[in-house]
Amino acid sequence: MPGDEPLRLENSGGVQMLTRPKPDHVQQPLIQSVVHDMLGQGVFPSTGETAPRASRIMDTVLTGYYGGRMDEF
């Protein structure tokens, strides 16, 4: 399966092949909480009111790096 291949580490000490299991999908907990909310098995903490606030915060944090939302990445 792609992503399960050994990692080749090469430096002045030689070459090492490192085998590590592929990590779980990083978004799985978020996706699962949305699904649980939709199935009535939980409550998703984000709402239509909190989403714009989070977006403004992300824009503020990243503006210095990207130069603004309208610039090409």
Summary of the structure (lengths in Angstrom):
residues: 73
radius of gyration: 20.2
end to end distance: 30.8
largest distance: 56.2
contacts: 104
relative contact order: 0.08
helix: 38%
strand: 14%
